[in-house]
Amino acid sequence: MFTGIVRERGTVVSFDGSRLVVDATTEAAVGDSVAIAGVCLTVVDHNGAGLAFDLVPETVGRTTLAGLTPGARVNVEPALRAGEPLGGHIVQGHVDDVGQVRSVGEPVWIDAPPEVLRYCVEKGSIAVDGTSLTVAAVDDDGFAVALIPHTLAETTLGALEPGAEVNLEVDVVAKYVERLAR
C-alpha cells in the first residue's frame, strides 16, 4: 500500500520491455514493493545500477510504462510501513487506466476513460502517476486537479504537457462503495 506522497523522482536507466531499471536513492531490498509512476512493482535486483523490476505484459499494456526510455523521469514511492503517517490517500499502485493531459496551468485538466471518470467526484481523491491529488472539478470528458508549487517541483507532474499520458488510479474506497451498493 502507498499514500501517493512521492518521495523522489528517479531516472530510467534502461527498459527492454520486461526489465525496468530505475536510478533512485530509495532504500529497498529484493522483494520490496515500490511504486514507479504510480505502478506497484517488486524489486528483483538492487545494485549500483539502480532498482530493477520485472514487468509482465498486463502491467506494460495497462500503464504508461511501455513508453519509458533511458533518461525519463519517474515518480518513486516506497511502500507504506506500519506506523508511518498516511499523508495522501490509500493508493494500491494498481493502475485503473491511462489518461491524457488536456491542458496545463491552473488547473490541470486530464481526460479520462468513462471507467475512471465515473469514480471522480469534486473534492475526491485520485492518483496521477502515483501522486495523491484532490479532484477540483469534473466534466463530461475528464477532471481537473490543482497542483501546488511543492508538487510541481518534487514530482514529474511539473513537466506535464498537453497530450502527455498519465497513469490513473481511482480511490479504492469508491470501488468498494459501488460494489456494496449493487
ChimeraX attribute file (.defattr): number of C-alpha atoms within 10 A of each C-alpha:
attribute: neighborCount
match mode: 1-to-1
recipient: residues
	/A:1	17
	/A:2	26
	/A:3	23
	/A:4	30
	/A:5	24
	/A:6	25
	/A:7	15
	/A:8	18
	/A:9	23
	/A:10	25
	/A:11	20
	/A:12	20
	/A:13	20
	/A:14	19
	/A:15	20
	/A:16	12
	/A:17	15
	/A:18	14
	/A:19	13
	/A:20	25
	/A:21	23
	/A:22	25
	/A:23	21
	/A:24	19
	/A:25	13
	/A:26	16
	/A:27	10
	/A:28	17
	/A:29	15
	/A:30	13
	/A:31	12
	/A:32	14
	/A:33	22
	/A:34	26
	/A:35	25
	/A:36	25
	/A:37	29
	/A:38	32
	/A:39	27
	/A:40	24
	/A:41	22
	/A:42	20
	/A:43	19
	/A:44	17
	/A:45	17
	/A:46	17
	/A:47	9
	/A:48	7
	/A:49	13
	/A:50	20
	/A:51	26
	/A:52	22
	/A:53	23
	/A:54	17
	/A:55	18
	/A:56	11
	/A:57	10
	/A:58	8
	/A:59	18
	/A:60	14
	/A:61	11
	/A:62	16
	/A:63	23
	/A:64	22
	/A:65	22
	/A:66	17
	/A:67	11
	/A:68	18
	/A:69	15
	/A:70	13
	/A:71	13
	/A:72	15
	/A:73	21
	/A:74	26
	/A:75	25
	/A:76	30
	/A:77	27
	/A:78	23
	/A:79	20
	/A:80	18
	/A:81	10
	/A:82	7
	/A:83	6
	/A:84	8
	/A:85	9
	/A:86	14
	/A:87	11
	/A:88	18
	/A:89	22
	/A:90	20
	/A:91	28
	/A:92	21
	/A:93	27
	/A:94	21
	/A:95	24
	/A:96	16
	/A:97	18
	/A:98	20
	/A:99	24
	/A:100	19
	/A:101	20
	/A:102	19
	/A:103	17
	/A:104	20
	/A:105	12
	/A:106	11
	/A:107	15
	/A:108	19
	/A:109	24
	/A:110	25
	/A:111	23
	/A:112	22
	/A:113	15
	/A:114	12
	/A:115	11
	/A:116	19
	/A:117	18
	/A:118	14
	/A:119	18
	/A:120	25
	/A:121	17
	/A:122	13
	/A:123	13
	/A:124	16
	/A:125	25
	/A:126	28
	/A:127	29
	/A:128	23
	/A:129	30
	/A:130	33
	/A:131	29
	/A:132	25
	/A:133	21
	/A:134	20
	/A:135	19
	/A:136	18
	/A:137	17
	/A:138	19
	/A:139	12
	/A:140	10
	/A:141	13
	/A:142	21
	/A:143	23
	/A:144	24
	/A:145	23
	/A:146	17
	/A:147	18
	/A:148	11
	/A:149	9
	/A:150	9
	/A:151	17
	/A:152	13
	/A:153	13
	/A:154	15
	/A:155	23
	/A:156	22
	/A:157	19
	/A:158	16
	/A:159	11
	/A:160	16
	/A:161	15
	/A:162	13
	/A:163	14
	/A:164	14
	/A:165	20
	/A:166	26
	/A:167	24
	/A:168	29
	/A:169	27
	/A:170	26
	/A:171	20
	/A:172	17
	/A:173	13
	/A:174	16
	/A:175	12
	/A:176	10
	/A:177	10
	/A:178	11
	/A:179	9
	/A:180	8
	/A:181	7
	/A:182	5
